Amino acid sequence: MVLLIALALLLGLFLALLLFNPRRPKSGDKVKAGSSSNNDKTSKSYSKTDVSLHNKRTDCWIIIKNKVYDVTSYVEEHPGGDAILAHAGEDSTEGFFGPQHATRVFDMIEDFYVGDLEQ
């Protein structure tokens, strides 16, 4: 009986650690190698020239409202096809806020944040 209670306590502790671990990725999250998280204490700043160097399918950065996003890992998944590449390495604010985007993209984009645009 004591063994059964001890096992139940250990199982409960293990489940509690799994459920309440704040660093555990959620099921829909994507892990991107080599990218910064928007949870970083300090953010990097990039010039328009820096961003303009990332202008192709295999290296795609965009600017939205003076923030810089590395969307390279999303290019192939973009529902609008190559439309995401139209402003690769440039300001994409106008296109991003167009009527074609559902409101969920406003939350999704933060996963790709790498820094701020230098003013």
C-alpha positions as CSV (number, residue, x, y, z in Angstrom):
1,M,0.0,0.0,0.0
2,V,2.8,2.4,0.9
3,L,4.5,1.6,-2.4
4,L,1.4,2.4,-4.3
5,I,1.0,5.8,-2.6
6,A,4.7,6.6,-3.2
7,L,4.3,5.7,-6.9
8,A,1.2,7.9,-7.1
9,L,3.0,10.8,-5.6
10,L,6.0,10.4,-8.0
11,L,3.6,10.2,-10.9
12,G,1.8,13.3,-9.7
13,L,5.0,15.2,-9.3
14,F,6.2,14.2,-12.8
15,L,2.9,15.3,-14.4
16,A,3.0,18.6,-12.5
17,L,6.5,19.3,-13.8
18,L,5.4,18.5,-17.4
19,L,2.3,20.7,-17.2
20,F,3.8,23.7,-15.5
21,N,7.2,23.9,-17.2
22,P,7.1,27.4,-18.8
23,R,9.9,26.6,-21.3
24,R,8.1,23.6,-22.8
25,P,7.1,24.3,-26.4
26,K,3.4,24.1,-27.2
27,S,2.1,21.6,-29.7
28,G,1.7,24.1,-32.6
29,D,5.0,25.9,-32.0
30,K,7.8,25.7,-34.5
31,V,11.4,25.6,-33.5
32,K,13.7,27.6,-35.6
33,A,17.4,27.0,-35.5
34,G,19.6,30.1,-35.1
35,S,16.9,32.6,-34.6
36,S,16.3,35.0,-31.7
37,S,13.3,34.8,-29.5
38,N,11.2,37.8,-28.7
39,N,11.8,36.8,-25.0
40,D,15.4,38.0,-25.2
41,K,16.2,40.8,-22.7
42,T,18.0,42.8,-25.4
43,S,16.9,43.3,-28.9
44,K,19.3,43.8,-31.8
45,S,19.0,46.7,-34.2
46,Y,19.4,46.4,-38.0
47,S,19.8,49.1,-40.6
48,K,17.7,48.9,-43.8
49,T,21.0,48.0,-45.6
50,D,21.4,45.0,-43.2
51,V,17.9,43.8,-43.9
52,S,18.2,44.3,-47.7
53,L,20.9,41.6,-47.8
54,H,18.3,39.0,-46.7
55,N,16.3,39.2,-49.9
56,K,15.9,35.6,-51.3
57,R,13.8,32.5,-50.7
58,T,16.6,30.9,-48.6
59,D,17.3,34.0,-46.6
60,C,14.2,36.2,-46.2
61,W,13.9,39.0,-43.8
62,I,11.1,41.6,-43.8
63,I,10.3,44.8,-42.0
64,I,6.9,45.4,-40.4
65,K,6.3,48.6,-38.5
66,N,10.0,49.2,-37.8
67,K,10.5,45.6,-36.5
68,V,12.7,43.1,-38.3
69,Y,11.5,39.5,-38.9
70,D,13.4,36.5,-40.3
71,V,10.6,34.6,-42.2
72,T,12.9,32.3,-44.1
73,S,11.4,29.2,-42.4
74,Y,7.9,30.3,-43.3
75,V,8.4,31.1,-47.0
76,E,7.6,27.6,-48.3
77,E,4.5,27.5,-46.0
78,H,3.1,30.9,-46.9
79,P,-0.5,30.4,-48.1
80,G,0.0,33.3,-50.6
81,G,2.9,31.5,-52.3
82,D,5.7,33.7,-53.4
83,A,3.9,36.9,-52.5
84,I,5.9,37.0,-49.3
85,L,9.0,37.4,-51.5
86,A,7.7,40.5,-53.2
87,H,9.2,42.7,-50.4
88,A,12.0,40.4,-49.2
89,G,14.7,42.5,-47.6
90,E,12.3,45.5,-47.6
91,D,9.4,47.0,-45.7
92,S,6.4,44.7,-45.9
93,T,4.1,46.7,-43.6
94,E,1.5,47.6,-46.2
95,G,1.2,44.1,-47.6
96,F,1.2,42.5,-44.1
97,F,-1.8,44.6,-43.0
98,G,-3.7,43.8,-46.2
99,P,-7.2,42.2,-46.2
100,Q,-5.8,38.8,-47.3
101,H,-4.4,38.1,-43.8
102,A,-6.4,36.6,-41.0
103,T,-6.0,38.1,-37.5
104,R,-3.9,35.1,-36.4
105,V,-0.9,36.3,-38.5
106,F,-0.5,39.2,-36.0
107,D,0.3,36.7,-33.3
108,M,2.3,34.4,-35.6
109,I,4.7,37.1,-36.8
110,E,6.2,37.5,-33.3
111,D,7.7,34.0,-33.6
112,F,10.0,35.4,-36.3
113,Y,11.1,38.6,-34.6
114,V,14.9,39.2,-34.7
115,G,15.2,42.9,-33.8
116,D,14.3,46.5,-34.5
117,L,14.9,48.7,-37.4
118,E,17.5,51.4,-36.7
119,Q,15.9,54.9,-36.9
